[in-house]
Amino acid sequence: MTGGLVAAQFDQGRDPVKRRGASRKQKDRRLTARPKIRIAKENEAGRREELWKEWEKEMQNENWDGAIQTARRSTKQFPKEYFGWENLAWGLHRAGRTRAAYRILAPLLKGLKLPPSPSGRAAYFLACFSSMLGKGRESERWFRLALALAVDPKKLVLDAMLQAELSPLKGVLETILRESRI
């Protein structure tokens, strides 16, 4: 009778021995899945850091086109993260394409389209872009958001006072510095 059961299982393409082996493999997969996930996340973090360093290098060398290309790769590899979009927008701005930079970054922040919270960096960039595009009130709102998200608000205001793009906001920045207790 046992032989008939085995034969019937073979006829249906099921081998009881292999089935037992498969469950062991499944157990092995469960045991090894976490390290694979951790390795994948470490690889992602490594790629993120490589892209960031490459972008910074291009920016320091004032190679705006190279910075833009690196940022585009960042947005393709990590489309749901702000850093690539921020880098792309800043690269475009530095290349003299401020309106294009604004058009890329503003909808992402206005609609909170990406899952994590927006960074103060994105809001700061939008303050710069808005200011350069003659949108003073909007620029001030973006700067106030950047200030609310800043780790060191006083340093942000002092740095902003030196930022050429924010020179139209100098009076506002002085008022913020004077009125706030930062």
TIRO-652709 format. One line per field, with one value per residue (C-alpha): residue in one letter; residue number from 0; chain; x, y, z. Coordinates in nm, 2 decimals, decimal comma, m for minus. Example, Ala and Ser with C-alpha at 12.3 -4.5 7.8 and 13.67 -1.06 7.14 Angstrom:
BEGIN
r: [A/S] .
k: [0/1] .
c: [A/A] .
east: [1,23/1,37] .
north: [m0,45/m0,11] .
up: [0,78/0,71] .
END
This chain:
BEGIN
r: [M/T/G/G/L/V/A/A/Q/F/D/Q/G/R/D/P/V/K/R/R/G/A/S/R/K/Q/K/D/R/R/L/T/A/R/P/K/I/R/I/A/K/E/N/E/A/G/R/R/E/E/L/W/K/E/W/E/K/E/M/Q/N/E/N/W/D/G/A/I/Q/T/A/R/R/S/T/K/Q/F/P/K/E/Y/F/G/W/E/N/L/A/W/G/L/H/R/A/G/R/T/R/A/A/Y/R/I/L/A/P/L/L/K/G/L/K/L/P/P/S/P/S/G/R/A/A/Y/F/L/A/C/F/S/S/M/L/G/K/G/R/E/S/E/R/W/F/R/L/A/L/A/L/A/V/D/P/K/K/L/V/L/D/A/M/L/Q/A/E/L/S/P/L/K/G/V/L/E/T/I/L/R/E/S/R/I] .
k: [0/1/2/3/4/5/6/7/8/9/10/11/12/13/14/15/16/17/18/19/20/21/22/23/24/25/26/27/28/29/30/31/32/33/34/35/36/37/38/39/40/41/42/43/44/45/46/47/48/49/50/51/52/53/54/55/56/57/58/59/60/61/62/63/64/65/66/67/68/69/70/71/72/73/74/75/76/77/78/79/80/81/82/83/84/85/86/87/88/89/90/91/92/93/94/95/96/97/98/99/100/101/102/103/104/105/106/107/108/109/110/111/112/113/114/115/116/117/118/119/120/121/122/123/124/125/126/127/128/129/130/131/132/133/134/135/136/137/138/139/140/141/142/143/144/145/146/147/148/149/150/151/152/153/154/155/156/157/158/159/160/161/162/163/164/165/166/167/168/169/170/171/172/173/174/175/176/177/178/179/180/181] .
c: [A/A/A/A/A/A/A/A/A/A/A/A/A/A/A/A/A/A/A/A/A/A/A/A/A/A/A/A/A/A/A/A/A/A/A/A/A/A/A/A/A/A/A/A/A/A/A/A/A/A/A/A/A/A/A/A/A/A/A/A/A/A/A/A/A/A/A/A/A/A/A/A/A/A/A/A/A/A/A/A/A/A/A/A/A/A/A/A/A/A/A/A/A/A/A/A/A/A/A/A/A/A/A/A/A/A/A/A/A/A/A/A/A/A/A/A/A/A/A/A/A/A/A/A/A/A/A/A/A/A/A/A/A/A/A/A/A/A/A/A/A/A/A/A/A/A/A/A/A/A/A/A/A/A/A/A/A/A/A/A/A/A/A/A/A/A/A/A/A/A/A/A/A/A/A/A/A/A/A/A/A/A] .
east: [0,00/0,29/0,42/0,09/0,10/0,45/0,36/0,05/0,26/0,52/0,24/0,12/0,47/0,51/0,80/0,75/1,13/1,17/0,87/1,04/1,36/1,16/1,03/1,39/1,49/1,20/1,33/1,68/1,54/1,37/1,69/1,90/1,64/1,72/2,10/2,02/1,78/2,05/2,31/2,07/2,01/2,38/2,44/2,16/2,32/2,66/2,51/2,34/2,67/2,86/2,61/2,61/3,00/3,00/2,75/2,94/3,26/3,09/2,95/3,30/3,45/3,16/3,07/2,70/2,62/2,80/2,62/2,29/2,36/2,46/2,15/1,93/2,08/2,00/1,63/1,62/1,77/1,59/1,28/1,10/1,38/1,43/1,81/1,82/1,55/1,71/2,05/1,90/1,72/2,03/2,24/1,99/1,98/2,36/2,36/2,13/1,80/1,64/1,28/1,33/1,48/1,17/0,93/1,10/1,12/0,81/0,54/0,72/0,71/0,38/0,20/0,42/0,44/0,73/0,67/0,92/0,89/1,05/1,38/1,47/1,72/1,45/1,26/1,58/1,64/1,29/1,34/1,64/1,47/1,15/1,36/1,56/1,23/1,09/0,85/0,93/0,64/0,67/1,04/0,98/0,73/0,98/1,25/1,03/0,96/1,33/1,39/1,12/1,30/1,65/1,87/2,04/1,80/2,04/2,32/2,07/1,96/2,33/2,42/2,12/2,23/2,54/2,35/2,34/2,01/1,85/1,97/1,62/1,51/1,79/1,54/1,32/1,62/1,73/1,38/1,36/1,70/1,60/1,25/1,32/1,49/1,73] .
north: [0,00/0,23/0,17/0,28/0,60/0,68/0,58/0,80/1,10/1,04/1,03/1,36/1,50/1,52/1,34/1,31/1,31/1,63/1,78/1,73/1,87/2,18/2,26/2,25/2,48/2,71/2,70/2,78/3,07/3,21/3,19/3,35/3,61/3,87/3,87/3,91/4,20/4,36/4,32/4,47/4,77/4,81/4,80/5,06/5,28/5,23/5,33/5,63/5,75/5,69/5,90/6,17/6,19/6,19/6,48/6,68/6,63/6,75/7,05/7,14/7,12/7,34/7,07/7,14/6,90/6,62/6,70/6,70/6,36/6,22/6,36/6,21/5,87/5,92/6,00/5,68/5,45/5,61/5,78/5,80/5,99/6,36/6,37/6,29/6,54/6,81/6,75/6,76/7,09/7,25/7,14/7,28/7,61/7,63/7,56/7,87/7,68/7,80/7,79/7,42/7,35/7,51/7,31/6,99/7,05/7,26/7,00/6,73/6,95/7,12/6,79/6,59/6,34/6,14/5,92/6,05/6,40/6,67/6,79/7,14/7,13/7,11/7,39/7,60/7,54/7,64/7,96/8,03/7,95/8,15/8,44/8,43/8,41/8,72/8,53/8,71/8,60/8,24/8,25/8,37/8,09/7,83/7,98/7,97/7,60/7,53/7,72/7,51/7,19/7,31/7,14/7,47/7,75/8,03/7,90/7,86/8,22/8,34/8,12/8,24/8,60/8,52/8,32/8,54/8,38/8,50/8,86/8,99/8,84/9,01/9,24/8,94/8,74/9,02/9,04/8,67/8,68/8,98/8,86/8,50/8,35/8,13] .
up: [0,00/0,07/m0,28/m0,43/m0,24/m0,35/m0,71/m0,70/m0,58/m0,85/m1,11/m1,00/m1,01/m0,63/m0,48/m0,10/m0,04/m0,24/m0,07/0,27/0,13/0,00/0,34/0,47/0,19/0,29/0,65/0,52/0,32/0,62/0,81/0,54/0,43/0,70/0,62/0,25/0,32/0,54/0,27/0,01/0,24/0,30/m0,08/m0,13/0,13/m0,04/m0,38/m0,22/m0,07/m0,39/m0,58/m0,32/m0,32/m0,70/m0,71/m0,45/m0,65/m0,97/m0,79/m0,64/m0,99/m1,11/m1,36/m1,36/m1,64/m1,46/m1,14/m1,32/m1,48/m1,14/m0,98/m1,26/m1,18/m0,82/m0,91/m1,12/m0,86/m0,56/m0,71/m0,37/m0,19/m0,17/m0,20/m0,57/m0,66/m0,44/m0,60/m0,95/m0,88/m0,73/m1,02/m1,27/m1,07/m1,08/m1,45/m1,49/m1,52/m1,20/m1,34/m1,44/m1,09/m0,93/m1,15/m1,04/m0,67/m0,59/m0,68/m0,48/m0,16/m0,22/m0,27/m0,03/m0,30/m0,16/0,15/0,40/0,54/0,33/0,43/0,53/0,25/m0,01/0,15/0,16/m0,21/m0,30/m0,09/m0,31/m0,64/m0,55/m0,45/m0,78/m0,97/m0,80/m0,58/m0,25/m0,04/m0,15/m0,09/0,26/0,33/0,20/0,42/0,72/0,66/0,62/0,95/1,12/1,00/1,07/1,33/1,40/1,31/1,40/1,18/0,90/0,92/0,94/0,64/0,45/0,50/0,30/0,03/m0,29/m0,40/m0,08/m0,09/m0,17/0,17/0,37/0,55/0,63/0,75/0,98/1,12/1,18/1,36/1,57/1,66/1,72/2,02/1,82] .
END
